[in-house]
Amino acid sequence: MIFNLTEVQKRIGYDFKDSNLLRVAFTHASFSNEKKGEQNNERLEFLGDSVLGFVVADYLYNKSGADEGDMTENKQLIVSFKPLSGACKRLKLSEHLIVGENVTVTEKLQENLIEAVIGAIYLDGGIEQAKKFIYNNIINKIKLKSNSEPIDYKSKLNELASKKRFSVTYETVAKKGLDNDPTHTIQLLIDGKKLVSSTAKGKKQNAEQLCAKKALEILKKKK
């Protein structure tokens, strides 16, 4: 079967040093089962899945500023079925997928193809090239939770306080700097007893939000 290397590389946005590696990435097991001696993309798919997971986790940790819960949610969102098969559709890669006779190219096969392509790019060009492909075609196409409105930790804490019947008080410990660029230190009290304190630049509410976030984490552990 003729494999259009030039067209595929153009759609991926990366030129392979080892062109056979790219062909393997596009070879489904159904074809290799019929044509003995042909390699299929299952091993590359396995590798690509791990590379994708690492790149997404690295991005969320260093670029998004989200907390652990949001990072977990966003990672699941990015590496899920729809974004991967969607990337394959946008790039029209499935047109070049090499399959056996009477095999229908499903969305699942398209998801697997993207992972195999990622694995192949990683082996041929290293992590930076794989990262570039993942950023351009998957991460940057998704609106993450961290890109939405900031979490209102004070409101969440107030809801918990109302439910569990305890009081929440914020006290200003210190204010430093100029009026147009102050730094506030705030302490948070639960039923009149200090639980946490936080310091933040800008509005007093910034430090209060940090206090509320810390308090929620502590109360969650105690629960």
Backbone as CSV, one residue per row, in Angstrom:
resi,resn,N_x,N_y,N_z,CA_x,CA_y,CA_z,C_x,C_y,C_z
1,MET,0.853,-1.204,0.000,0.000,0.000,0.000,0.885,1.249,0.000
2,ILE,0.567,2.212,-0.883,1.356,3.439,-1.001,1.032,4.377,0.160
3,PHE,2.074,4.854,0.810,1.910,5.770,1.938,2.477,7.122,1.537
4,ASN,1.637,8.162,1.546,2.045,9.492,1.104,2.793,10.212,2.221
5,LEU,4.087,9.967,2.303,4.920,10.512,3.376,4.904,12.037,3.401
6,THR,5.063,12.642,2.228,5.149,14.110,2.148,3.884,14.775,2.669
7,GLU,2.732,14.275,2.256,1.458,14.859,2.671,1.224,14.685,4.168
8,VAL,1.547,13.504,4.680,1.348,13.236,6.102,2.239,14.135,6.955
9,GLN,3.489,14.277,6.560,4.410,15.143,7.312,3.923,16.594,7.280
10,LYS,3.374,17.019,6.164,2.850,18.380,6.046,1.704,18.599,7.024
11,ARG,0.825,17.605,7.130,-0.330,17.739,8.024,0.097,17.694,9.493
12,ILE,1.099,16.885,9.795,1.585,16.777,11.171,2.397,18.008,11.565
13,GLY,3.123,18.569,10.594,3.957,19.718,10.882,5.335,19.337,11.381
14,TYR,5.784,18.144,10.993,7.109,17.678,11.412,7.659,16.732,10.351
15,ASP,8.933,16.938,9.962,9.596,16.078,8.985,10.429,15.028,9.707
16,PHE,10.153,13.790,9.426,10.819,12.674,10.093,12.188,12.382,9.484
17,LYS,13.126,12.090,10.353,14.432,11.592,9.903,14.299,10.128,9.513
18,ASP,13.490,9.379,10.277,13.224,7.976,9.996,11.798,7.858,9.450
19,SER,11.679,7.873,8.135,10.353,7.864,7.515,9.597,6.570,7.790
20,ASN,10.319,5.475,7.981,9.659,4.201,8.257,8.921,4.241,9.589
21,LEU,9.457,5.013,10.538,8.820,5.153,11.844,7.441,5.776,11.706
22,LEU,7.332,6.743,10.815,6.039,7.393,10.587,5.069,6.422,9.927
23,ARG,5.556,5.627,8.994,4.682,4.660,8.333,4.152,3.634,9.344
24,VAL,5.001,3.205,10.252,4.573,2.261,11.287,3.476,2.883,12.153
25,ALA,3.625,4.178,12.463,2.632,4.877,13.280,1.254,4.858,12.632
26,PHE,1.222,4.760,11.291,-0.044,4.767,10.562,-0.511,3.369,10.155
27,THR,0.178,2.351,10.650,-0.178,0.981,10.285,-0.964,0.318,11.406
28,HIS,-2.218,0.020,11.142,-3.087,-0.607,12.136,-2.824,-2.104,12.193
29,ALA,-3.111,-2.697,13.345,-2.860,-4.126,13.545,-3.629,-4.992,12.560
30,SER,-4.778,-4.515,12.102,-5.570,-5.289,11.147,-4.817,-5.492,9.838
31,PHE,-3.981,-4.526,9.478,-3.185,-4.650,8.250,-1.990,-5.565,8.468
32,SER,-1.310,-5.402,9.604,-0.131,-6.235,9.874,-0.528,-7.696,10.068
33,ASN,-1.749,-7.943,10.501,-2.227,-9.320,10.649,-2.409,-9.991,9.285
34,GLU,-2.763,-9.172,8.299,-2.949,-9.702,6.949,-1.638,-9.773,6.185
35,LYS,-0.749,-8.824,6.436,0.542,-8.748,5.749,1.647,-9.095,6.736
36,LYS,1.985,-10.355,6.800,2.987,-10.805,7.761,4.316,-10.082,7.536
37,GLY,4.935,-9.715,8.646,6.208,-8.999,8.567,6.059,-7.500,8.707
38,GLU,4.836,-7.006,8.553,4.582,-5.570,8.735,4.469,-5.240,10.217
39,GLN,5.093,-4.156,10.617,4.933,-3.683,11.994,3.651,-2.878,12.110
40,ASN,3.036,-2.907,13.302,1.858,-2.065,13.514,2.154,-1.011,14.590
41,ASN,1.187,-0.155,14.804,1.412,1.017,15.650,1.066,0.831,17.133
42,GLU,0.811,-0.389,17.571,0.360,-0.585,18.953,1.411,-0.176,19.979
43,ARG,2.680,-0.499,19.715,3.739,-0.112,20.655,3.924,1.407,20.678
44,LEU,3.831,2.032,19.521,3.939,3.489,19.452,2.756,4.159,20.147
45,GLU,1.598,3.539,20.016,0.405,4.052,20.706,0.611,4.038,22.218
46,PHE,1.150,2.946,22.731,1.429,2.826,24.166,2.409,3.911,24.614
47,LEU,3.482,4.097,23.843,4.479,5.111,24.182,3.879,6.510,24.106
48,GLY,3.127,6.752,23.031,2.539,8.078,22.845,1.575,8.458,23.944
49,ASP,0.838,7.488,24.451,-0.085,7.734,25.562,0.675,8.234,26.789
50,SER,1.817,7.635,27.065,2.632,8.042,28.219,3.271,9.409,27.998
51,VAL,3.753,9.652,26.784,4.355,10.952,26.466,3.307,12.056,26.583
52,LEU,2.120,11.783,26.068,1.026,12.747,26.158,0.700,13.061,27.608
53,GLY,0.606,12.024,28.437,0.306,12.229,29.849,1.345,13.080,30.539
54,PHE,2.626,12.832,30.225,3.705,13.606,30.841,3.647,15.067,30.401
55,VAL,3.515,15.296,29.101,3.509,16.667,28.577,2.333,17.461,29.153
56,VAL,1.178,16.838,29.239,-0.005,17.517,29.781,0.190,17.830,31.264
57,ALA,0.726,16.867,32.028,0.963,17.090,33.458,1.985,18.204,33.654
58,ASP,3.031,18.212,32.845,4.065,19.251,32.921,3.472,20.619,32.606
59,TYR,2.629,20.675,31.593,1.982,21.935,31.225,1.093,22.453,32.349
60,LEU,0.268,21.580,32.890,-0.669,21.997,33.932,0.059,22.462,35.183
61,TYR,1.164,21.812,35.504,1.909,22.183,36.707,2.615,23.532,36.524
62,ASN,3.211,23.737,35.363,4.050,24.918,35.164,3.353,26.099,34.512
63,LYS,2.257,25.855,33.787,1.648,26.933,33.021,0.259,27.336,33.494
64,SER,-0.518,26.415,34.044,-1.921,26.729,34.306,-2.149,27.411,35.649
65,GLY,-1.308,27.128,36.652,-1.514,27.697,37.980,-2.684,27.086,38.720
66,ALA,-3.236,25.995,38.212,-4.386,25.348,38.846,-3.953,24.532,40.054
67,ASP,-4.899,24.275,40.967,-4.585,23.436,42.109,-4.666,21.964,41.702
68,GLU,-4.375,21.071,42.654,-4.303,19.647,42.335,-5.612,19.117,41.752
69,GLY,-6.718,19.522,42.362,-8.011,19.049,41.883,-8.292,19.471,40.460
70,ASP,-8.013,20.749,40.155,-8.240,21.251,38.798,-7.270,20.624,37.808
71,MET,-6.017,20.399,38.247,-5.043,19.768,37.356,-5.494,18.362,36.968
72,THR,-5.997,17.618,37.942,-6.481,16.266,37.665,-7.647,16.307,36.692
73,GLU,-8.579,17.225,36.939,-9.755,17.347,36.072,-9.363,17.765,34.665
74,ASN,-8.447,18.733,34.572,-8.019,19.218,33.265,-7.225,18.168,32.495
75,LYS,-6.412,17.399,33.209,-5.649,16.344,32.531,-6.591,15.318,31.929
76,GLN,-7.586,14.918,32.698,-8.564,13.950,32.192,-9.306,14.509,30.980
77,LEU,-9.543,15.825,31.012,-10.229,16.476,29.901,-9.377,16.450,28.634
78,ILE,-8.087,16.743,28.779,-7.203,16.853,27.615,-6.910,15.504,26.974
79,VAL,-6.647,14.491,27.798,-6.229,13.195,27.249,-7.417,12.272,26.959
80,SER,-8.608,12.799,27.024,-9.800,11.982,26.811,-10.059,11.736,25.320
81,PHE,-11.059,10.947,25.068,-11.396,10.473,23.734,-11.638,11.604,22.723
82,LYS,-12.501,12.553,23.050,-12.917,13.562,22.080,-11.792,14.484,21.603
83,PRO,-10.953,15.035,22.502,-9.874,15.901,22.022,-8.897,15.184,21.095
84,LEU,-8.615,13.910,21.374,-7.652,13.174,20.558,-8.231,12.813,19.197
85,SER,-9.428,12.262,19.190,-10.052,11.940,17.903,-10.355,13.214,17.124
86,GLY,-10.665,14.298,17.859,-10.925,15.584,17.213,-9.688,16.126,16.522
87,ALA,-8.528,15.958,17.160,-7.271,16.405,16.550,-6.996,15.629,15.273
88,CYS,-7.268,14.345,15.321,-7.062,13.493,14.154,-7.969,13.934,12.995
89,LYS,-9.191,14.294,13.317,-10.137,14.740,12.288,-9.695,16.070,11.682
90,ARG,-9.275,17.017,12.514,-8.856,18.330,12.016,-7.674,18.200,11.062
91,LEU,-6.740,17.315,11.413,-5.549,17.125,10.580,-5.801,16.171,9.412
92,LYS,-6.968,15.528,9.424,-7.353,14.574,8.373,-6.314,13.460,8.227
93,LEU,-5.855,12.955,9.362,-4.825,11.925,9.345,-5.380,10.541,9.040
94,SER,-6.635,10.310,9.405,-7.198,8.972,9.224,-7.289,8.583,7.758
95,GLU,-7.228,9.585,6.870,-7.255,9.298,5.434,-6.045,8.461,5.020
96,HIS,-4.991,8.524,5.839,-3.742,7.834,5.510,-3.497,6.618,6.404
97,LEU,-4.463,6.310,7.259,-4.313,5.153,8.137,-4.363,3.864,7.317
98,ILE,-3.396,3.007,7.527,-3.287,1.762,6.777,-3.981,0.662,7.572
99,VAL,-5.098,0.193,7.055,-5.897,-0.816,7.756,-6.113,-2.037,6.870
100,GLY,-6.587,-3.112,7.495,-6.891,-4.323,6.752,-8.193,-4.196,5.982
101,GLU,-8.506,-5.208,5.219,-9.735,-5.197,4.426,-10.975,-5.193,5.330
102,ASN,-11.984,-4.445,4.885,-13.280,-4.388,5.568,-13.194,-3.819,6.994
103,VAL,-12.165,-3.023,7.253,-12.027,-2.379,8.569,-12.523,-0.938,8.474
104,THR,-13.446,-0.572,9.340,-13.972,0.787,9.385,-13.120,1.638,10.326
105,VAL,-12.744,2.808,9.852,-11.933,3.709,10.680,-12.857,4.453,11.638
106,THR,-12.914,3.991,12.858,-13.768,4.580,13.890,-13.048,5.721,14.604
107,GLU,-13.797,6.411,15.456,-13.173,7.478,16.246,-12.144,6.913,17.213
108,LYS,-12.366,5.713,17.704,-11.396,5.071,18.593,-10.077,4.831,17.864
109,LEU,-10.148,4.387,16.618,-8.939,4.185,15.826,-8.219,5.512,15.594
110,GLN,-8.993,6.586,15.456,-8.396,7.904,15.252,-7.691,8.386,16.523
111,GLU,-8.313,8.112,17.670,-7.672,8.441,18.951,-6.348,7.695,19.080
112,ASN,-6.363,6.396,18.760,-5.150,5.585,18.855,-4.072,6.067,17.885
113,LEU,-4.506,6.526,16.712,-3.559,7.017,15.706,-2.820,8.251,16.213
114,ILE,-3.534,9.168,16.838,-2.889,10.376,17.377,-1.833,9.992,18.418
115,GLU,-2.149,9.045,19.278,-1.189,8.605,20.295,0.026,7.962,19.647
116,ALA,-0.178,7.183,18.585,0.940,6.559,17.871,1.815,7.617,17.207
117,VAL,1.191,8.641,16.649,1.937,9.727,16.014,2.792,10.455,17.051
118,ILE,2.214,10.694,18.220,2.965,11.347,19.303,4.173,10.498,19.688
119,GLY,3.967,9.180,19.817,5.060,8.287,20.149,6.146,8.312,19.095
120,ALA,5.761,8.344,17.835,6.722,8.367,16.733,7.506,9.678,16.718
121,ILE,6.818,10.791,16.910,7.503,12.092,16.936,8.511,12.133,18.079
122,TYR,8.108,11.596,19.241,9.003,11.567,20.403,10.266,10.761,20.095
123,LEU,10.121,9.606,19.496,11.284,8.761,19.186,12.181,9.410,18.137
124,ASP,11.578,10.082,17.174,12.348,10.645,16.067,12.946,12.015,16.381
125,GLY,12.196,12.833,17.121,12.641,14.217,17.331,12.807,14.644,18.767
126,GLY,12.447,13.768,19.720,12.615,14.113,21.126,11.387,14.764,21.741
127,ILE,11.491,15.037,23.026,10.346,15.527,23.788,9.881,16.904,23.340
128,GLU,10.806,17.774,22.903,10.395,19.125,22.507,9.529,19.110,21.261
129,GLN,9.851,18.247,20.304,9.031,18.146,19.100,7.660,17.539,19.433
130,ALA,7.663,16.540,20.314,6.393,15.942,20.738,5.548,16.975,21.470
131,LYS,6.197,17.752,22.316,5.489,18.795,23.063,4.882,19.828,22.111
132,LYS,5.631,20.210,21.095,5.137,21.185,20.120,3.870,20.672,19.429
133,PHE,3.889,19.417,19.033,2.722,18.819,18.373,1.528,18.777,19.323
134,ILE,1.758,18.361,20.556,0.681,18.238,21.541,0.089,19.608,21.877
135,TYR,0.950,20.612,22.053,0.475,21.961,22.362,-0.389,22.486,21.210
136,ASN,0.155,22.407,19.982,-0.523,23.003,18.822,-1.844,22.329,18.487
137,ASN,-1.905,21.018,18.658,-3.052,20.283,18.146,-4.021,19.756,19.203
138,ILE,-3.613,19.791,20.472,-4.496,19.256,21.515,-4.713,20.273,22.637
139,ILE,-3.652,20.620,23.355,-3.795,21.505,24.521,-4.384,22.857,24.157
140,ASN,-3.856,23.479,23.111,-4.313,24.827,22.749,-5.705,24.864,22.147
141,LYS,-6.282,23.705,21.905,-7.627,23.643,21.333,-8.710,23.493,22.401
142,ILE,-8.285,23.395,23.657,-9.231,23.126,24.741,-9.247,24.290,25.734
143,LYS,-10.430,24.672,26.160,-10.554,25.679,27.207,-10.527,24.959,28.546
144,LEU,-9.461,25.178,29.295,-9.294,24.490,30.568,-10.032,25.203,31.686
145,LYS,-10.255,24.474,32.755,-10.946,25.040,33.905,-10.171,26.206,34.483
146,SER,-8.844,26.148,34.439,-8.015,27.213,34.992,-8.134,28.501,34.190
147,ASN,-8.695,28.400,32.947,-8.882,29.584,32.121,-10.223,30.265,32.385
148,SER,-11.025,29.670,33.255,-12.328,30.243,33.578,-12.200,31.168,34.785
149,GLU,-13.320,31.550,35.358,-13.288,32.451,36.496,-12.578,31.804,37.681
150,PRO,-11.780,32.599,38.438,-11.086,32.053,39.604,-12.072,31.474,40.620
151,ILE,-11.627,30.470,41.352,-12.478,29.845,42.371,-12.654,30.798,43.546
152,ASP,-13.880,30.971,43.998,-14.175,31.833,45.143,-14.114,30.963,46.409
153,TYR,-12.918,30.871,46.997,-12.727,30.019,48.174,-13.471,30.550,49.390
154,LYS,-13.616,31.857,49.481,-14.333,32.437,50.616,-15.794,31.986,50.611
155,SER,-16.407,31.999,49.435,-17.801,31.556,49.341,-17.933,30.074,49.674
156,LYS,-16.970,29.282,49.196,-16.995,27.848,49.495,-16.864,27.606,50.994
157,LEU,-15.989,28.386,51.651,-15.804,28.238,53.089,-17.056,28.686,53.841
158,ASN,-17.683,29.760,53.374,-18.915,30.234,54.013,-20.032,29.197,53.910
159,GLU,-20.100,28.521,52.761,-21.107,27.470,52.586,-20.878,26.325,53.565
160,LEU,-19.596,25.972,53.733,-19.263,24.895,54.666,-19.549,25.318,56.100
161,ALA,-19.247,26.588,56.410,-19.482,27.102,57.755,-20.971,27.085,58.097
162,SER,-21.793,27.439,57.112,-23.239,27.423,57.326,-23.746,25.997,57.535
163,LYS,-23.174,25.078,56.784,-23.590,23.685,56.881,-23.147,23.046,58.189
164,LYS,-21.921,23.333,58.599,-21.344,22.695,59.794,-21.512,23.546,61.060
165,ARG,-22.089,24.741,60.887,-22.398,25.631,62.016,-21.149,26.080,62.775
166,PHE,-20.220,26.725,62.052,-19.099,27.383,62.720,-18.923,28.775,62.106
167,SER,-18.263,29.655,62.849,-18.091,31.034,62.380,-16.720,31.221,61.735
168,VAL,-16.662,32.133,60.749,-15.420,32.453,60.049,-15.175,33.946,60.163
169,THR,-13.972,34.306,60.615,-13.609,35.714,60.767,-12.247,35.963,60.140
170,TYR,-12.108,37.099,59.435,-10.827,37.495,58.850,-10.323,38.731,59.580
171,GLU,-9.066,38.722,59.991,-8.469,39.859,60.690,-7.203,40.294,59.973
172,THR,-7.038,41.606,59.828,-5.833,42.144,59.210,-4.702,42.178,60.229
173,VAL,-3.634,41.495,59.939,-2.467,41.455,60.824,-1.498,42.579,60.462
174,ALA,-1.312,42.815,59.156,-0.383,43.859,58.722,-0.723,44.319,57.315
175,LYS,-0.384,45.581,57.042,-0.501,46.138,55.701,0.758,46.936,55.425
176,LYS,1.462,46.568,54.362,2.727,47.220,54.040,2.702,47.732,52.604
177,GLY,3.637,48.613,52.301,3.763,49.117,50.941,2.925,50.340,50.672
178,LEU,2.966,50.792,49.431,2.214,51.969,49.021,0.728,51.653,48.889
179,ASP,-0.092,52.688,48.958,-1.542,52.481,48.875,-1.965,51.877,47.541
180,ASN,-1.203,52.214,46.465,-1.570,51.673,45.147,-0.917,50.318,44.862
181,ASP,-0.110,49.843,45.793,0.512,48.522,45.639,0.786,47.908,47.020
182,PRO,-0.270,47.682,47.803,-0.079,47.204,49.175,0.138,45.701,49.255
183,THR,0.637,45.269,50.397,0.745,43.853,50.721,0.033,43.623,52.042
184,HIS,-0.957,42.720,52.035,-1.754,42.461,53.233,-1.403,41.100,53.829
185,THR,-1.373,41.059,55.141,-1.279,39.794,55.868,-2.570,39.633,56.656
186,ILE,-3.260,38.539,56.392,-4.563,38.278,56.983,-4.530,36.955,57.745
187,GLN,-5.198,36.914,58.883,-5.364,35.645,59.579,-6.847,35.278,59.615
188,LEU,-7.106,34.001,59.538,-8.472,33.494,59.522,-8.744,32.754,60.823
189,LEU,-9.876,33.065,61.424,-10.261,32.442,62.688,-11.526,31.607,62.506
190,ILE,-11.536,30.438,63.076,-12.715,29.580,63.112,-13.220,29.555,64.552
191,ASP,-14.463,30.024,64.741,-15.034,30.131,66.086,-14.101,30.875,67.033
192,GLY,-13.478,31.950,66.516,-12.627,32.815,67.319,-11.201,32.331,67.505
193,LYS,-10.854,31.168,66.966,-9.502,30.638,67.115,-8.771,30.677,65.769
194,LYS,-7.521,31.177,65.796,-6.737,31.296,64.568,-6.479,29.921,63.960
195,LEU,-6.741,29.819,62.661,-6.479,28.572,61.949,-5.309,28.731,60.983
196,VAL,-5.323,29.806,60.176,-4.264,30.027,59.191,-4.034,31.522,59.018
197,SER,-2.925,31.857,58.349,-2.671,33.235,57.941,-2.029,33.213,56.560
198,SER,-2.213,34.308,55.812,-1.662,34.399,54.461,-1.286,35.832,54.151
199,THR,-0.298,35.963,53.275,0.146,37.282,52.823,0.053,37.343,51.305
200,ALA,-0.495,38.446,50.785,-0.629,38.589,49.336,-0.589,40.061,48.948
201,LYS,-0.091,40.324,47.742,-0.071,41.694,47.239,-1.433,42.052,46.670
202,GLY,-1.678,43.361,46.569,-2.927,43.834,45.988,-4.028,43.979,47.019
203,LYS,-5.245,43.683,46.618,-6.399,43.856,47.491,-6.335,42.918,48.697
204,LYS,-6.968,43.381,49.785,-7.039,42.565,50.995,-7.720,41.231,50.718
205,GLN,-8.678,41.242,49.783,-9.413,40.022,49.457,-8.501,38.922,48.902
206,ASN,-7.379,39.308,48.278,-6.457,38.306,47.746,-5.894,37.435,48.859
207,ALA,-5.496,38.082,49.968,-4.973,37.340,51.117,-6.087,36.558,51.800
208,GLU,-7.286,37.121,51.819,-8.416,36.415,52.418,-8.753,35.146,51.624
209,GLN,-8.681,35.250,50.306,-8.941,34.068,49.472,-7.913,32.973,49.734
210,LEU,-6.646,33.371,49.904,-5.603,32.388,50.213,-5.870,31.722,51.560
211,CYS,-6.278,32.519,52.524,-6.616,31.978,53.842,-7.759,30.971,53.736
212,ALA,-8.782,31.340,52.988,-9.940,30.466,52.836,-9.547,29.162,52.152
213,LYS,-8.689,29.260,51.147,-8.228,28.054,50.454,-7.482,27.122,51.404
214,LYS,-6.563,27.700,52.195,-5.807,26.897,53.170,-6.748,26.262,54.186
215,ALA,-7.721,27.050,54.641,-8.659,26.551,55.646,-9.468,25.373,55.110
216,LEU,-9.918,25.486,53.861,-10.691,24.403,53.245,-9.859,23.126,53.146
217,GLU,-8.578,23.277,52.820,-7.696,22.107,52.715,-7.521,21.446,54.078
218,ILE,-7.353,22.264,55.130,-7.171,21.735,56.485,-8.453,21.046,56.958
219,LEU,-9.582,21.699,56.743,-10.856,21.133,57.191,-11.201,19.849,56.433
220,LYS,-10.793,19.803,55.172,-11.033,18.598,54.368,-10.268,17.417,54.949
221,LYS,-9.019,17.657,55.366,-8.204,16.596,55.953,-8.781,16.139,57.303
222,LYS,-9.253,17.112,58.096,-9.831,16.766,59.390,-11.101,15.955,59.233
223,LYS,-11.845,16.278,58.173,-13.075,15.552,57.893,-12.792,14.082,57.612
